[in-house]
Amino acid sequence: MKWILTLGPSLGIVRVPGIGLIYTELATGVPSIFSHFVTNLPAFHQVLVFVCVKSVPVPFVPPDEQYLIGRIGPRTYRMYRCIIRYGYKDVQKVENNFEDQLILSIAKFIQMEGEGSSAGSYDSSPEGRMVVIRTTDTSGTRLVTRDADESECNSTSIRSSKSVTLQSLHWADLLDGPLDDICARLPLVDYLSFRSVCKKWRLSPTGCSHIIEFSKKHPWLLLYDVGVDGGNTCYLYDHLHPKCCKISLPHLRGATCLESKAGWLLATRERELFFFNPFSTQVINLLMYPERKTSDRLFTFTSPPTSPGCVVFGVHRLGASAVEIGRYSLGNDGWDIALVTNLQIPMETLDGIVHWGHRTASDDDRDVKQSVHFVGSDISFSFSFEDCVLSYHPLNPAQLPETPGSSPEDSYFDKLVNRHSEDWLRRSGQKRISVSFCSLEMMFDDDVGNFPFVYELAADGASATDETKSVKAAWLEPRFTIT
């Protein structure tokens, strides 16, 4: 339960319209199979109901007292529990209107919360208080259902309102001005759901409407903290599409992205360390690494933070003969830190850190979470927290990751630079820029990603005396559901 609540209201996935029913024998807590759904499914319903059928030690339970309803987590999570109770002499059978009765009970429970009939007791714990919902009670607001074929906005009116004027409105009646303003404020995954409402909304021009034409097999590039709109405005690029998507990501203002994997960014800002999902704008805050007097540091993580057992690794180079390795498991109270001194081979630079998310069937899950690999001065290092041993061996030039921009002209990175470098210079307002790229772990074109690097760009006619502006860039693996 604690892990589920750390994911935030979106649970780290796309929440699509609808009600999802999960049957379980648990009367408390969340079934373990649900973590599998959250980790492996790209989307889940906006409303989740855990349904449990229980026999109670009484002969009969009146039909209008069978439904026991409660909330799981804060209200914004939209997760509920329904316990259907039968006496030991009751005949358990599925009524034809079972789903209607269940949804009606949930709706009445939500109405009770909205009216404050619980005096705030629903928020007292993650499980909340279970309440008997009488299904025969007809008082309160009437529940209105709608058929699927009414989903198009040109036939859907605002039916729940008591106002006759509002009831006559259709979603397609929204003016273009407010419609564009709404689009500009939506996270990417919400914008994609927004487009699926109706044809008018799908054709509404926005700064991110080109995203549906981006490649899903290659990483995208996010230019962030450029200085436009106080640092809120960011630009998203694809190596094949000539245009960029303009999006607002205020949480990246003043931040530096360290690692990109599975659609998530590991980033830092002053004394903050956090995960950020640019598609859903979800933020998961982490315990900051203890402060060190060195800027030569790299971080990586084992898996998406919404999956169980996510581990963050950090490596700090403390001079040529010493290195510090840290490990942090989400939900723990602190970092595990190991200091290795008197390196047999001096490490003059710290070039990259890796922790591949894939593993073979023979790999021990414990080993995967306890070992990290990093590269410095053409030496490959591997550290295990299990035995606190640092091993290393020299790398051949062929084993080193290829620096983007040094390969033939038809490479992925060169296509990206050739297509968008002029736009990067224009967005930054400078003739010369220095673009700092974070590291990436993603399988594409027989490659597994890139180490962090810096790329210099100059406009035509720029001189050596022109000011060079530093620009930040992060890779993004396109992991989300397009509807």
C-alpha positions as CSV (number, residue, x, y, z in Angstrom):
1,M,0.0,0.0,0.0
2,K,2.8,2.4,0.9
3,W,4.4,1.9,-2.5
4,I,1.1,2.5,-4.3
5,L,0.6,5.8,-2.5
6,T,4.1,7.0,-3.5
7,L,3.1,6.8,-7.2
8,G,0.7,9.7,-7.0
9,P,-2.9,10.0,-8.3
10,S,-2.0,8.8,-11.8
11,L,-0.2,5.6,-10.4
12,G,2.5,6.3,-12.9
13,I,0.4,5.3,-15.9
14,V,-2.2,6.7,-18.2
15,R,-5.7,6.8,-16.5
16,V,-8.3,6.3,-19.2
17,P,-12.1,6.9,-18.9
18,G,-14.0,4.0,-17.4
19,I,-14.4,1.9,-14.2
20,G,-12.1,-1.0,-13.6
21,L,-13.2,-3.9,-11.3
22,I,-10.5,-6.0,-9.7
23,Y,-11.7,-9.0,-7.8
24,T,-9.8,-10.1,-4.8
25,E,-10.1,-12.1,-1.6
26,L,-8.5,-9.4,0.5
27,A,-10.8,-7.3,2.6
28,T,-7.9,-4.9,3.4
29,G,-4.8,-3.8,1.5
30,V,-4.1,-4.1,-2.2
31,P,-3.6,-7.5,-4.0
32,S,0.0,-8.1,-5.1
33,I,-1.1,-8.7,-8.7
34,F,-2.1,-5.0,-8.9
35,S,1.6,-4.0,-8.8
36,H,2.0,-6.2,-11.9
37,F,-0.7,-4.3,-13.7
38,V,0.8,-0.9,-12.8
39,T,4.2,-2.0,-13.9
40,N,3.4,-3.7,-17.2
41,L,0.2,-2.1,-18.4
42,P,0.5,1.3,-20.2
43,A,-3.0,2.4,-19.1
44,F,-5.7,1.7,-16.5
45,H,-9.2,3.0,-15.7
46,Q,-9.7,6.4,-14.1
47,V,-11.8,4.7,-11.3
48,L,-10.6,1.5,-9.7
49,V,-12.8,-0.7,-7.5
50,F,-11.4,-3.7,-5.6
51,V,-14.3,-6.1,-5.2
52,C,-14.4,-8.7,-2.4
53,V,-17.1,-11.2,-1.7
54,K,-17.3,-12.3,2.0
55,S,-19.4,-14.6,4.1
56,V,-20.2,-13.2,7.6
57,P,-21.2,-15.1,10.8
58,V,-25.0,-14.3,10.6
59,P,-27.7,-16.3,8.8
60,F,-28.9,-13.6,6.5
61,V,-27.7,-10.1,5.3
62,P,-30.5,-7.8,4.1
63,P,-30.1,-7.0,0.4
64,D,-29.9,-3.3,1.1
65,E,-27.0,-3.8,3.6
66,Q,-24.9,-6.1,1.5
67,Y,-22.6,-3.4,0.0
68,L,-19.8,-2.1,2.2
69,I,-18.0,0.8,0.5
70,G,-14.7,2.5,1.4
71,R,-12.0,4.5,-0.2
72,I,-8.3,3.5,-0.7
73,G,-5.9,6.4,-0.4
74,P,-6.7,10.1,-1.0
75,R,-9.7,11.1,-3.0
76,T,-7.6,12.1,-6.0
77,Y,-6.5,8.5,-6.5
78,R,-10.1,7.4,-7.3
79,M,-9.6,4.0,-5.8
80,Y,-12.4,2.3,-3.9
81,R,-13.1,-1.0,-2.1
82,C,-16.4,-2.8,-2.2
83,I,-17.1,-5.7,0.1
84,I,-20.2,-7.6,-0.7
85,R,-21.5,-9.5,2.3
86,Y,-23.6,-12.7,2.5
87,G,-24.9,-14.6,5.5
88,Y,-24.1,-18.3,5.8
89,K,-27.6,-19.1,4.8
90,D,-27.8,-16.7,1.9
91,V,-27.8,-18.0,-1.6
92,Q,-24.9,-16.3,-3.4
93,K,-25.9,-15.5,-6.9
94,V,-25.0,-12.9,-9.4
95,E,-27.9,-10.6,-10.2
96,N,-28.4,-9.2,-13.6
97,N,-28.1,-5.7,-12.3
98,F,-25.0,-6.4,-10.2
99,E,-22.8,-3.9,-12.0
100,D,-25.5,-1.2,-11.8
101,Q,-25.9,-1.8,-8.1
102,L,-22.1,-1.6,-7.6
103,I,-21.7,1.6,-9.5
104,L,-24.7,3.1,-7.8
105,S,-23.1,2.3,-4.4
106,I,-19.8,3.9,-5.4
107,A,-21.7,7.0,-6.6
108,K,-23.6,7.3,-3.4
109,F,-20.4,6.9,-1.4
110,I,-18.8,9.7,-3.4
111,Q,-21.8,11.8,-2.8
112,M,-21.6,11.2,0.9
113,E,-18.0,12.3,0.9
114,G,-18.8,15.4,-1.1
115,E,-21.6,16.4,1.3
116,G,-19.2,16.0,4.3
117,S,-21.5,13.4,6.0
118,S,-18.4,11.6,7.3
119,A,-17.2,14.7,9.2
120,G,-13.7,14.2,7.6
121,S,-13.2,10.7,8.9
122,Y,-12.6,9.4,5.4
123,D,-9.2,11.0,5.2
124,S,-8.0,9.6,8.5
125,S,-6.1,6.7,7.0
126,P,-5.1,5.3,3.6
127,E,-7.8,2.7,3.9
128,G,-10.5,5.1,4.9
129,R,-13.7,4.1,6.7
130,M,-16.0,1.5,5.3
131,V,-19.7,2.5,5.1
132,V,-22.8,0.5,4.5
133,I,-24.6,1.8,1.4
134,R,-28.3,1.1,1.2
135,T,-29.0,0.2,-2.4
136,T,-32.8,0.7,-1.9
137,D,-32.3,4.3,-0.8
138,T,-33.5,6.6,-3.6
139,S,-32.7,9.9,-2.0
140,G,-29.9,12.1,-3.3
141,T,-28.8,12.9,-6.8
142,R,-30.0,10.6,-9.5
143,L,-27.2,8.6,-11.3
144,V,-27.3,9.2,-15.0
145,T,-25.6,6.7,-17.3
146,R,-24.7,7.1,-21.0
147,D,-24.2,4.6,-23.8
148,A,-20.9,4.3,-25.6
149,D,-22.3,5.5,-28.9
150,E,-22.9,8.9,-27.3
151,S,-19.2,9.5,-26.8
152,E,-18.8,11.9,-29.7
153,C,-18.9,15.4,-28.3
154,N,-21.4,16.6,-30.9
155,S,-24.0,14.4,-29.3
156,T,-22.9,14.7,-25.6
157,S,-24.3,17.5,-23.5
158,I,-23.6,18.5,-19.9
159,R,-26.4,16.3,-18.4
160,S,-25.4,16.4,-14.7
161,S,-26.0,20.1,-14.4
162,K,-29.3,21.5,-13.0
163,S,-29.0,24.5,-15.2
164,V,-31.2,24.3,-18.3
165,T,-28.7,26.5,-20.2
166,L,-25.8,24.2,-19.3
167,Q,-27.8,21.1,-20.2
168,S,-28.2,22.4,-23.7
169,L,-24.5,22.9,-24.3
170,H,-22.3,20.5,-26.2
171,W,-18.6,20.0,-25.8
172,A,-18.1,21.0,-29.5
173,D,-19.6,24.4,-28.6
174,L,-16.4,25.5,-26.9
175,L,-14.9,28.5,-28.6
176,D,-11.5,28.1,-30.3
177,G,-9.8,30.6,-27.9
178,P,-10.6,28.7,-24.6
179,L,-10.0,25.4,-26.4
180,D,-6.4,26.4,-27.4
181,D,-5.8,27.7,-23.9
182,I,-6.9,24.4,-22.4
183,C,-4.7,22.4,-24.8
184,A,-1.6,24.5,-23.9
185,R,-2.0,23.6,-20.2
186,L,-2.5,19.9,-20.6
187,P,0.3,17.3,-19.9
188,L,1.1,15.3,-23.0
189,V,-0.8,12.2,-22.1
190,D,-3.9,14.3,-21.1
191,Y,-3.6,16.1,-24.4
192,L,-3.6,12.8,-26.3
193,S,-6.8,11.8,-24.5
194,F,-8.2,15.3,-25.2
195,R,-7.7,14.7,-28.9
196,S,-9.8,11.6,-28.8
197,V,-13.0,13.3,-27.6
198,C,-14.2,14.5,-31.0
199,K,-13.0,15.7,-34.4
200,K,-13.0,19.4,-33.6
201,W,-10.8,18.8,-30.6
202,R,-8.5,16.5,-32.6
203,L,-8.0,19.1,-35.2
204,S,-7.5,22.0,-32.8
205,P,-4.0,23.5,-33.5
206,T,-1.6,23.5,-30.5
207,G,2.1,23.7,-29.9
208,C,2.3,19.9,-29.4
209,S,-0.1,18.6,-32.1
210,H,2.9,17.2,-34.1
211,I,3.7,14.7,-31.4
212,I,1.4,12.1,-33.0
213,E,3.7,12.1,-36.0
214,F,6.9,11.5,-34.0
215,S,8.8,8.2,-34.3
216,K,8.0,5.7,-31.5
217,K,11.1,3.6,-32.1
218,H,13.8,6.3,-31.4
219,P,14.4,8.6,-28.5
220,W,13.1,12.1,-28.6
221,L,15.0,15.1,-27.5
222,L,13.8,17.6,-24.9
223,L,15.4,21.1,-24.9
224,Y,14.5,22.4,-21.4
225,D,15.2,25.4,-19.1
226,V,16.0,27.5,-22.2
227,G,15.0,30.7,-20.5
228,V,11.7,31.2,-22.4
229,D,8.7,32.0,-20.3
230,G,10.8,32.1,-17.1
231,G,12.2,28.6,-18.0
232,N,8.8,26.9,-18.1
233,T,8.6,26.4,-21.9
234,C,10.4,23.3,-23.3
235,Y,10.8,22.0,-26.8
236,L,10.4,18.4,-27.9
237,Y,12.2,17.1,-31.1
238,D,12.2,14.0,-33.3
239,H,14.9,13.2,-35.7
240,L,12.5,12.7,-38.6
241,H,9.9,15.4,-38.1
242,P,10.8,18.9,-39.2
243,K,8.8,20.7,-36.5
244,C,9.1,20.6,-32.7
245,C,6.4,20.4,-30.0
246,K,6.2,23.3,-27.5
247,I,5.2,22.2,-24.0
248,S,5.2,23.7,-20.6
249,L,7.2,21.9,-17.9
250,P,7.6,24.2,-15.0
251,H,9.1,21.5,-12.8
252,L,12.2,21.4,-14.9
253,R,12.9,25.1,-14.3
254,G,16.4,25.3,-12.8
255,A,16.8,21.5,-12.9
256,T,19.5,19.3,-14.4
257,C,18.6,15.9,-15.8
258,L,21.0,13.2,-15.0
259,E,19.6,10.0,-16.5
260,S,16.8,9.0,-18.9
261,K,15.2,5.6,-18.9
262,A,11.7,4.1,-19.8
263,G,10.2,7.6,-20.2
264,W,11.4,8.8,-16.8
265,L,14.0,11.4,-16.0
266,L,16.2,11.4,-12.9
267,A,16.9,15.0,-12.2
268,T,18.4,17.3,-9.5
269,R,17.9,20.9,-8.5
270,E,20.0,22.5,-5.7
271,R,19.4,20.1,-2.8
272,E,16.6,18.1,-4.5
273,L,16.8,14.7,-6.2
274,F,13.6,13.5,-8.0
275,F,12.1,11.5,-10.7
276,F,10.0,13.4,-13.3
277,N,7.8,12.0,-16.1
278,P,7.5,14.7,-18.9
279,F,4.5,12.9,-20.4
280,S,2.3,12.8,-17.3
281,T,4.2,15.5,-15.3
282,Q,4.3,13.2,-12.3
283,V,7.0,13.9,-9.7
284,I,8.5,11.4,-7.2
285,N,10.8,13.0,-4.7
286,L,13.8,11.1,-3.4
287,L,16.2,11.5,-0.5
288,M,19.0,13.7,-1.6
289,Y,22.5,12.2,-1.7
290,P,24.8,13.6,1.0
291,E,26.6,16.7,-0.1
292,R,30.1,16.3,-1.5
293,K,32.6,18.8,-2.6
294,T,32.8,17.5,-6.1
295,S,30.8,18.1,-9.3
296,D,32.2,14.9,-10.9
297,R,29.2,12.7,-10.2
298,L,26.8,10.5,-12.2
299,F,23.5,8.7,-11.3
300,T,21.5,5.9,-12.8
301,F,18.5,3.7,-11.8
302,T,17.5,0.1,-12.3
303,S,13.9,0.4,-13.5
304,P,11.0,2.9,-13.6
305,P,10.2,4.4,-10.2
306,T,6.6,3.1,-10.5
307,S,7.8,-0.5,-10.5
308,P,8.6,-2.4,-7.2
309,G,12.2,-2.5,-6.2
310,C,13.5,0.5,-8.1
311,V,17.1,1.3,-7.0
312,V,19.1,4.5,-7.6
313,F,22.9,4.4,-7.8
314,G,25.3,7.3,-7.6
315,V,29.0,7.5,-8.2
316,H,31.2,10.4,-7.0
317,R,34.8,10.7,-8.2
318,L,36.8,12.1,-5.2
319,G,40.1,12.6,-7.0
320,A,42.1,10.2,-9.2
321,S,42.6,7.6,-6.4
322,A,39.2,7.5,-4.7
323,V,35.6,6.9,-5.6
324,E,32.3,6.9,-3.6
325,I,29.4,4.7,-4.6
326,G,25.9,5.1,-3.2
327,R,22.7,3.1,-3.4
328,Y,19.2,4.1,-2.5
329,S,16.0,2.0,-2.6
330,L,12.8,3.9,-2.9
331,G,11.1,4.1,0.4
332,N,14.2,3.6,2.5
333,D,15.4,6.1,5.1
334,G,18.9,6.7,3.8
335,W,21.6,5.9,1.2
336,D,24.0,2.9,1.5
337,I,27.4,4.4,0.8
338,A,30.8,2.7,0.2
339,L,34.1,4.6,-0.1
340,V,36.9,3.0,-2.2
341,T,40.4,4.5,-1.9
342,N,43.8,3.8,-3.2
343,L,42.6,2.8,-6.7
344,Q,45.2,0.7,-8.4
345,I,44.5,2.5,-11.7
346,P,44.0,6.2,-11.4
347,M,40.6,7.5,-12.6
348,E,41.2,10.9,-14.1
349,T,37.6,11.3,-15.5
350,L,34.2,9.9,-14.8
351,D,32.6,9.3,-18.2
352,G,29.5,7.2,-17.8
353,I,27.4,5.0,-15.5
354,V,25.2,2.2,-16.6
355,H,22.7,-0.2,-15.1
356,W,21.0,-2.1,-17.9
357,G,17.3,-2.7,-17.2
358,H,17.3,-6.1,-18.9
359,R,18.7,-9.3,-17.5
360,T,18.9,-13.0,-18.3
361,A,16.8,-15.6,-16.6
362,S,19.9,-16.8,-14.7
363,D,20.5,-13.4,-13.2
364,D,19.8,-13.1,-9.5
365,D,17.4,-10.2,-8.8
366,R,19.4,-9.5,-5.7
367,D,22.6,-9.1,-7.8
368,V,20.9,-6.8,-10.2
369,K,20.0,-4.4,-7.4
370,Q,23.4,-4.6,-5.8
371,S,25.8,-4.0,-8.7
372,V,26.5,-0.9,-10.8
373,H,29.0,-0.3,-13.6
374,F,30.8,2.9,-14.5
375,V,33.5,4.0,-16.9
376,G,36.4,6.4,-16.3
377,S,39.6,7.1,-18.1
378,D,38.9,4.2,-20.6
379,I,38.6,1.8,-17.6
380,S,35.4,-0.2,-16.9
381,F,34.6,-0.4,-13.2
382,S,32.0,-2.7,-11.5
383,F,31.1,-2.4,-7.8
384,S,29.0,-4.9,-5.8
385,F,27.3,-3.9,-2.6
386,E,27.0,-7.6,-1.6
387,D,30.8,-8.1,-1.1
388,C,31.9,-4.4,-1.3
389,V,34.4,-5.3,-4.0
390,L,35.4,-2.9,-6.9
391,S,36.6,-4.7,-10.0
392,Y,37.9,-3.1,-13.2
393,H,39.5,-3.8,-16.5
394,P,40.8,-1.7,-19.4
395,L,38.5,-1.1,-22.3
396,N,39.4,-1.4,-26.0
397,P,38.4,1.6,-28.1
398,A,35.8,-0.7,-29.8
399,Q,34.1,-1.3,-26.4
400,L,33.7,2.3,-25.6
401,P,30.3,3.9,-26.4
402,E,30.4,6.0,-29.5
403,T,30.1,9.7,-28.9
404,P,27.1,11.0,-30.8
405,G,28.3,13.2,-33.7
406,S,31.4,11.2,-34.4
407,S,29.7,8.6,-36.5
408,P,28.8,8.8,-40.3
409,E,26.4,11.4,-41.4
410,D,23.5,9.0,-41.6
411,S,23.5,8.3,-37.9
412,Y,20.5,9.0,-35.7
413,F,22.1,11.9,-33.8
414,D,23.5,13.5,-37.0
415,K,20.1,13.5,-38.5
416,L,18.7,15.1,-35.4
417,V,21.4,17.8,-35.4
418,N,21.2,18.6,-39.1
419,R,17.4,18.9,-38.9
420,H,17.1,21.0,-35.8
421,S,20.4,22.8,-34.9
422,E,19.2,26.1,-36.4
423,D,16.1,25.9,-34.4
424,W,18.1,25.3,-31.2
425,L,20.2,28.4,-31.9
426,R,17.1,30.4,-32.6
427,R,15.3,29.3,-29.4
428,S,18.4,30.2,-27.3
429,G,18.8,33.6,-28.9
430,Q,22.6,33.1,-29.4
431,K,25.0,32.5,-32.2
432,R,26.9,29.9,-30.2
433,I,25.5,27.3,-27.8
434,S,26.9,24.4,-25.8
435,V,24.3,21.7,-25.4
436,S,24.7,19.3,-22.4
437,F,23.0,16.0,-23.0
438,C,22.0,13.6,-20.2
439,S,22.7,9.9,-20.4
440,L,20.2,7.6,-22.0
441,E,19.4,3.9,-21.6
442,M,17.2,2.7,-24.5
443,M,17.5,0.0,-27.1
444,F,17.3,1.5,-30.6
445,D,19.2,0.8,-33.9
446,D,21.2,-1.9,-32.2
447,D,22.4,0.6,-29.6
448,V,21.7,0.7,-25.9
449,G,22.0,4.4,-25.3
450,N,24.5,7.2,-24.7
451,F,26.7,8.5,-21.9
452,P,26.4,12.2,-21.0
453,F,28.2,14.5,-23.4
454,V,28.5,18.1,-24.5
455,Y,28.0,19.3,-28.1
456,E,29.0,22.6,-29.5
457,L,27.0,24.4,-32.1
458,A,27.7,27.7,-33.9
459,A,25.5,29.6,-36.4
460,D,26.8,30.7,-39.8
461,G,28.9,33.8,-39.4
462,A,29.6,33.3,-35.7
463,S,33.0,34.3,-34.5
464,A,35.1,33.0,-31.6
465,T,34.3,36.1,-29.6
466,D,30.6,35.5,-29.6
467,E,29.1,34.5,-26.2
468,T,28.4,30.8,-25.8
469,K,25.2,30.0,-24.0
470,S,24.8,26.7,-22.1
471,V,21.6,24.8,-23.1
472,K,20.3,21.6,-21.4
473,A,18.9,18.6,-23.3
474,A,17.4,15.3,-22.2
475,W,16.6,12.2,-24.1
476,L,13.1,10.7,-23.8
477,E,12.0,7.2,-24.5
478,P,8.4,7.6,-25.9
479,R,6.6,5.3,-23.4
480,F,2.9,6.2,-23.2
481,T,-0.4,5.2,-24.8
482,I,-1.8,7.2,-27.7
483,T,-5.5,7.0,-28.0
